[in-house]
Amino acid sequence: MVGWIERAEKVLFQTYARFPLVFTKGEGARLWDDQGRCFLDLVAGLAVCNVGHCHPKVVRAIQEQSSKLLHVSNFYYNAPMVELAERLVSLSFADRVFFCNSGAEANEGAIKLARKFAKDRGKDSSFEIITMNGSFHGRTMATLTATAQEKYHKGFEPMVEGFRYVPFGDLDALKEAISPRTCAVMVEPIQGEGGVRLAPPGYLKGVRELCDKEGILLILDEVQTGMGRTGTLFAHESEGVTPHVMTLAKGIAGGIPMGVVLATEDVAMSLTPGTHASTFGGNPVAAAAANAVLEILIDDNLLEQMAPVARSLKQGLERIAEKYPELVVEVRGRGLMLGMELKEPCRPVVEGCMRRGVLVNCTVEKVLRLVPPLVITLEDVEEALQAIEAAMVEAYG
Ligand SMILES: Cc1ncc(COP(=O)(O)O)c(C=O)c1O
């Protein structure tokens, strides 16, 4: 019988450079492949499975909801969607939320919202959105344009009109770039795809102050940093800043597709009936899963429990960096969104870890990115650190 990989290579678009692994089962921080091999997963569906694979509460919520109602049009209401909206509003700066299906779709919504908000205030020529070099906001045409990394634009030109880029972390450059054409600034609190890059302390606060002074919106893309990933429910909480608009996706529904746009009352009201929509947005099964995720993060104290584990992983990486200064540039990140920048490409390290049963990710070629499920244990951390060190020594030592 021809295997899954051979069959996949014949019929799937060749958009991903996949590793030759077929996963069949997940539980907590572990995955099993079709050969029965077990892996410690520090990729977590790329910062998606924050509460762990197949968390019993998420599975139960999906099972119960799917036996009652799978889908209903947004012409009507459904209870899990309303409950989730209430929870998100009570846990954030936002007064209203809009549901969709992915990070890119949430960011599209935020971009449309910012343009419409400016138009509603008579600023007809204010449609430009400023984003940061190295950012990542999605792969649809507008979010791809918002993504200020040329490598992703190549071959898809012309890009969408109305985006402008400035260096991440540079308030003076941002100030300089804001003009009467600007309607919003869009920024990730920590750049994920850009290499787990943090802005200098006080940067987000400065961005918000500039936005307030200029009467433009601050959109925070928390698609990757949200849902507990950095140690607080949303990354901006630890910076003492709130945005006008925030986007979420990835971890929100425990592995079920969902995106959300959250906004303050006055901003949200710019999207009136008929101006924006998404067929599957607020789907009851996805919403039930997301309600369970929030219950695990908040009511079951996962956010508190993850702190010592996150500290131990970062300290362990720092010890490796100290031991091998010839191999490591630096360790950075917050909570369980950590990056170790290497001096050489990290693909051989990723492969070496995989041979040792540990899944890690590599971004911008030389940054080893660790975004494990938040349920990872101290023993898991030890196992991961041993694999990473051994793989690094094997590849470059
Ligand atoms: C910060 C950020 N925004 C947006 C996206 C796009 O999300 P999606 O792949 O769900 O469209 C990603 C995905 O990696 C992301 O990290």
The ligand as a Gaussian input file, in Angstrom:
#p B3LYP/6-31G(d) Opt

LIG

0 1
 C        0.913000      37.475000      14.297000
 C        0.174000      36.692000      13.263000
 N       -0.845000      37.253000      12.603000
 C       -1.542000      36.597000      11.672000
 C       -1.242000      35.292000      11.342000
 C       -2.041000      34.569000      10.303000
 O       -2.871000      33.650000      10.898000
 P       -3.586000      32.496000      10.018000
 O       -2.509000      31.592000       9.545000
 O       -4.540000      31.859000      10.979000
 O       -4.277000      33.193000       8.908000
 C       -0.186000      34.647000      12.000000
 C        0.193000      33.271000      11.646000
 O        1.261000      32.795000      11.900000
 C        0.540000      35.366000      12.979000
 O        1.569000      34.806000      13.629000

